[in-house]
Amino acid sequence: MIKKKSNDNGPWVLYHANLRTKTLVIIGLSALVIISIFISGYFVRDIPTSFISANQMPSLEHLFGTDWMGRDMFQRTIAGLGLSLMVGFIASAVSTCISILLGLFSSFNKFADETVAGIIDLFGSIPHILLIILVSIMFGGGVFGVVMGVGLTHWTPLARVLRSEVKEIRTKEYISLAENLGRTKVWIAIKHILPLIVSQIIVGVILMFPHAIMHEAAITFLGFGLPPHEPAIGVILSESMNYLSSGYWWLAFYPGLSLLIVVLLFDLIGENVEKLLNPETAQE
């Protein structure tokens, strides 16, 4: 770390900070933006309509312009992102629980490990979007259907990583010692294996978020996700397709760009959290 002089201030201090400090700042700022969007989405529900102001281009009064009903597109975008974040959070929680259970179960014995590997390969062989749509329809559609559809299909990458980590941990001597001392498989999985895979779980959950949000928007755009009355990004993008040929480009551009920025923020947080949890880079 380069020590700052007594007259250093502002951005100069951050420029000379070590990698750990810069990483924490990036994570904090990115998380602040995402949390602000999530909270703001709950306060933007009843968006007023005004046909006099319909289809206005972006301006200081309407940053993202207005739609065909005169609704402010900035407010609709914030509300849609807030809903997408909520769906992504719940779906990620469901997927994480499934991944942890399968990862720990694979540590019991060789049969359990092969069973988990077969389940992962089975779900991985089905086209992802198709599987999400089928599960969503099976649970009745709507917000609950989308949450279950995304949550029950996004666990395979994390489960594969956890299974690989568990297989390596199983080769350690203290695991054999615990078995020789009469400890049960469940006790070993909870006490010895689970603490060692926490870092992979944290990074996996963060990186799972953007995939869940993008797939929620994708199936909603195709008409199999959230209902049209919900202020979802997929609904906004789907409705805007009818007006792009008329030159109303802002109806799709700003919501799509906002969704992309949120996804990139999650990727940025995941990459920097991995740096903090990686012993090779955590102390730089």
C-alpha positions as CSV (number, residue, x, y, z in Angstrom):
1,M,0.0,0.0,0.0
2,I,1.3,3.5,-0.9
3,K,1.1,5.8,2.1
4,K,-0.6,9.1,1.3
5,K,1.0,12.4,2.1
6,S,-0.5,14.7,4.6
7,N,-1.9,16.9,1.9
8,D,-3.6,14.0,0.0
9,N,-7.4,14.3,-0.1
10,G,-10.4,13.2,-2.1
11,P,-10.0,11.0,-5.1
12,W,-6.2,11.2,-4.7
13,V,-6.5,9.1,-1.5
14,L,-8.6,6.4,-3.3
15,Y,-6.1,6.4,-6.2
16,H,-3.3,5.5,-3.9
17,A,-5.3,3.0,-1.8
18,N,-4.5,-0.7,-1.9
19,L,-6.5,-3.2,-3.9
20,R,-8.6,-4.3,-0.8
21,T,-9.7,-0.7,-0.2
22,K,-10.6,-0.2,-3.8
23,T,-12.5,-3.5,-3.9
24,L,-14.5,-2.5,-0.8
25,V,-15.4,0.9,-2.3
26,I,-16.5,-0.7,-5.6
27,I,-18.7,-3.3,-3.7
28,G,-20.2,-0.6,-1.5
29,L,-21.0,1.8,-4.3
30,S,-22.5,-0.9,-6.5
31,A,-24.6,-2.3,-3.6
32,L,-25.8,1.2,-2.7
33,V,-27.1,1.7,-6.3
34,I,-28.9,-1.7,-6.3
35,I,-30.4,-1.2,-2.8
36,S,-31.6,2.3,-3.8
37,I,-33.3,0.9,-6.9
38,F,-34.9,-1.9,-4.9
39,I,-36.3,0.5,-2.2
40,S,-37.4,3.1,-4.8
41,G,-39.3,0.4,-6.7
42,Y,-41.7,-0.1,-3.7
43,F,-42.5,3.6,-3.6
44,V,-43.3,3.8,-7.3
45,R,-46.5,1.8,-7.7
46,D,-49.3,4.0,-8.9
47,I,-47.9,5.8,-12.0
48,P,-50.3,8.4,-13.2
49,T,-51.5,8.5,-16.8
50,S,-51.9,11.6,-19.0
51,F,-52.8,11.1,-22.6
52,I,-51.9,14.7,-23.2
53,S,-48.3,13.8,-22.4
54,A,-48.3,10.6,-24.4
55,N,-45.1,9.5,-26.3
56,Q,-43.0,12.4,-25.3
57,M,-39.2,12.2,-25.9
58,P,-36.8,12.2,-23.0
59,S,-36.5,15.6,-21.4
60,L,-35.7,17.2,-18.0
61,E,-39.3,16.7,-17.0
62,H,-39.4,13.0,-18.1
63,L,-35.9,11.6,-18.1
64,F,-36.8,8.4,-20.0
65,G,-39.7,10.0,-21.9
66,T,-43.3,8.9,-21.6
67,D,-45.2,5.9,-23.1
68,W,-48.5,5.8,-25.2
69,M,-50.5,6.4,-22.0
70,G,-48.4,9.3,-20.8
71,R,-46.8,7.3,-18.0
72,D,-43.3,8.4,-17.0
73,M,-40.9,5.8,-18.3
74,F,-38.3,6.5,-15.6
75,Q,-40.8,5.6,-12.9
76,R,-42.0,2.5,-14.8
77,T,-38.4,1.4,-15.2
78,I,-37.6,1.9,-11.5
79,A,-40.7,-0.1,-10.6
80,G,-39.8,-2.8,-13.0
81,L,-36.3,-3.1,-11.8
82,G,-37.5,-3.3,-8.2
83,L,-39.9,-6.1,-9.0
84,S,-37.1,-7.9,-10.9
85,L,-34.7,-7.6,-8.0
86,M,-37.4,-9.0,-5.6
87,V,-38.0,-12.0,-8.0
88,G,-34.2,-12.5,-8.3
89,F,-33.7,-12.4,-4.6
90,I,-36.3,-15.0,-3.8
91,A,-35.4,-17.2,-6.7
92,S,-31.7,-17.1,-5.8
93,A,-32.5,-18.1,-2.2
94,V,-34.5,-21.1,-3.4
95,S,-31.7,-22.1,-5.8
96,T,-29.0,-21.7,-3.1
97,C,-30.9,-23.9,-0.6
98,I,-31.2,-26.7,-3.3
99,S,-27.5,-26.3,-4.2
100,I,-26.3,-26.6,-0.6
101,L,-28.5,-29.6,0.2
102,L,-27.3,-31.5,-2.9
103,G,-23.7,-30.4,-2.3
104,L,-23.7,-31.7,1.3
105,F,-25.6,-34.8,0.3
106,S,-22.9,-35.7,-2.2
107,S,-20.5,-36.0,0.7
108,F,-22.2,-39.0,2.2
109,N,-20.8,-41.7,0.0
110,K,-20.0,-42.5,-3.6
111,F,-23.6,-43.5,-4.4
112,A,-24.8,-40.1,-3.2
113,D,-22.2,-38.3,-5.2
114,E,-23.1,-40.1,-8.4
115,T,-26.8,-39.5,-7.7
116,V,-26.2,-35.7,-7.4
117,A,-24.1,-35.7,-10.5
118,G,-26.9,-37.5,-12.4
119,I,-29.5,-35.0,-11.2
120,I,-27.3,-32.0,-12.2
121,D,-26.7,-33.6,-15.7
122,L,-30.4,-34.3,-16.1
123,F,-31.5,-30.7,-15.4
124,G,-28.5,-29.3,-17.3
125,S,-29.5,-31.3,-20.5
126,I,-32.9,-29.5,-20.8
127,P,-32.9,-26.1,-22.5
128,H,-33.0,-23.5,-19.7
129,I,-35.6,-21.2,-21.0
130,L,-37.9,-24.1,-21.9
131,L,-37.5,-25.5,-18.4
132,I,-38.3,-22.2,-16.7
133,I,-41.4,-21.8,-18.8
134,L,-42.6,-25.3,-18.0
135,V,-42.0,-25.0,-14.3
136,S,-43.6,-21.5,-14.2
137,I,-46.7,-22.7,-16.0
138,M,-46.9,-25.8,-13.7
139,F,-47.0,-23.4,-10.6
140,G,-49.8,-21.3,-12.2
141,G,-47.8,-18.5,-13.6
142,G,-47.8,-15.0,-12.1
143,V,-45.2,-13.8,-9.7
144,F,-45.2,-17.1,-7.7
145,G,-44.9,-19.1,-10.9
146,V,-41.9,-17.1,-12.2
147,V,-40.2,-17.2,-8.8
148,M,-40.5,-21.0,-8.7
149,G,-39.6,-21.4,-12.3
150,V,-36.4,-19.4,-12.0
151,G,-35.6,-20.7,-8.5
152,L,-36.0,-24.4,-9.3
153,T,-33.8,-24.2,-12.4
154,H,-30.8,-21.9,-11.5
155,W,-29.2,-24.2,-9.0
156,T,-27.2,-26.4,-11.3
157,P,-24.0,-24.2,-11.8
158,L,-23.6,-23.6,-8.0
159,A,-24.4,-27.2,-7.2
160,R,-21.8,-28.4,-9.6
161,V,-19.2,-26.1,-8.0
162,L,-20.1,-27.2,-4.5
163,R,-20.0,-30.9,-5.5
164,S,-16.5,-30.4,-6.8
165,E,-15.4,-28.6,-3.7
166,V,-17.0,-31.3,-1.4
167,K,-15.1,-34.0,-3.3
168,E,-11.8,-32.3,-2.6
169,I,-12.6,-31.7,1.0
170,R,-13.6,-35.4,1.4
171,T,-10.0,-36.4,0.7
172,K,-8.7,-34.5,3.8
173,E,-7.4,-36.5,6.7
174,Y,-9.5,-34.9,9.3
175,I,-12.6,-36.1,7.5
176,S,-11.4,-39.7,7.8
177,L,-10.5,-39.1,11.4
178,A,-14.0,-37.8,12.2
179,E,-15.5,-40.9,10.6
180,N,-13.2,-43.2,12.6
181,L,-14.3,-41.4,15.8
182,G,-17.9,-42.4,15.0
183,R,-19.2,-39.0,13.7
184,T,-22.3,-39.2,11.5
185,K,-22.3,-38.1,7.9
186,V,-24.7,-35.3,8.7
187,W,-22.5,-34.1,11.5
188,I,-19.4,-34.1,9.3
189,A,-21.2,-32.3,6.5
190,I,-22.4,-29.5,8.8
191,K,-19.4,-29.1,11.1
192,H,-16.5,-29.8,8.7
193,I,-17.7,-29.3,5.1
194,L,-20.2,-26.5,5.2
195,P,-17.9,-23.9,6.8
196,L,-15.3,-24.6,4.0
197,I,-17.7,-23.9,1.2
198,V,-19.3,-20.7,2.5
199,S,-17.1,-18.5,0.3
200,Q,-18.2,-20.4,-2.9
201,I,-21.8,-20.1,-1.7
202,I,-21.5,-16.3,-1.3
203,V,-19.9,-15.7,-4.7
204,G,-22.3,-18.2,-6.3
205,V,-25.4,-16.5,-4.9
206,I,-24.2,-13.0,-6.1
207,L,-23.4,-14.3,-9.6
208,M,-26.8,-16.2,-9.7
209,F,-28.7,-12.9,-9.3
210,P,-28.1,-11.4,-12.7
211,H,-28.9,-14.7,-14.4
212,A,-32.2,-14.9,-12.5
213,I,-33.1,-11.4,-13.4
214,M,-32.3,-11.8,-17.1
215,H,-34.3,-15.0,-17.3
216,E,-37.3,-13.5,-15.5
217,A,-37.2,-10.6,-18.0
218,A,-36.8,-13.0,-20.9
219,I,-39.8,-15.3,-20.2
220,T,-41.9,-12.3,-19.3
221,F,-41.0,-10.7,-22.6
222,L,-42.1,-13.9,-24.3
223,G,-45.4,-13.8,-22.5
224,F,-44.9,-16.7,-20.1
225,G,-43.9,-14.8,-17.0
226,L,-45.4,-11.9,-15.1
227,P,-48.9,-10.7,-16.1
228,P,-49.2,-7.5,-18.3
229,H,-50.5,-5.4,-15.4
230,E,-47.2,-5.9,-13.4
231,P,-44.6,-3.1,-14.0
232,A,-41.9,-5.6,-15.0
233,I,-39.0,-4.9,-17.4
234,G,-40.0,-7.8,-19.6
235,V,-43.6,-6.4,-19.9
236,I,-42.2,-2.9,-20.7
237,L,-39.9,-4.3,-23.4
238,S,-42.6,-6.5,-24.9
239,E,-45.1,-3.6,-25.1
240,S,-42.5,-1.3,-26.6
241,M,-42.1,-3.6,-29.6
242,N,-45.4,-2.3,-30.9
243,Y,-44.1,1.3,-31.0
244,L,-40.5,1.0,-32.2
245,S,-41.5,1.1,-35.8
246,S,-43.2,4.5,-35.1
247,G,-39.9,6.0,-33.9
248,Y,-40.5,5.7,-30.1
249,W,-37.1,4.3,-29.5
250,W,-36.9,5.4,-25.9
251,L,-39.6,3.0,-24.8
252,A,-37.2,0.1,-25.2
253,F,-33.8,1.7,-25.0
254,Y,-33.8,3.1,-21.5
255,P,-35.5,0.1,-19.7
256,G,-33.1,-2.3,-21.6
257,L,-30.1,-0.2,-20.7
258,S,-31.1,0.0,-17.1
259,L,-31.5,-3.7,-16.9
260,L,-28.1,-4.2,-18.4
261,I,-26.5,-1.8,-15.9
262,V,-28.1,-3.7,-12.9
263,V,-26.8,-7.0,-14.3
264,L,-23.3,-5.6,-14.7
265,L,-23.4,-4.2,-11.2
266,F,-24.1,-7.7,-9.8
267,D,-21.3,-9.1,-11.9
268,L,-19.0,-6.4,-10.6
269,I,-19.9,-7.1,-7.0
270,G,-19.4,-10.9,-7.5
271,E,-16.0,-10.4,-9.1
272,N,-14.8,-8.1,-6.3
273,V,-16.3,-10.3,-3.5
274,E,-14.4,-13.2,-5.0
275,K,-11.2,-11.2,-4.7
276,L,-11.8,-10.5,-1.0
277,L,-12.5,-14.2,-0.3
278,N,-9.6,-15.5,-2.4
279,P,-6.6,-15.9,0.0
280,E,-4.2,-15.0,-2.9
281,T,-5.7,-11.5,-3.4
282,A,-7.4,-10.7,-0.1
283,Q,-4.3,-9.2,1.5
284,E,-3.2,-7.1,-1.5
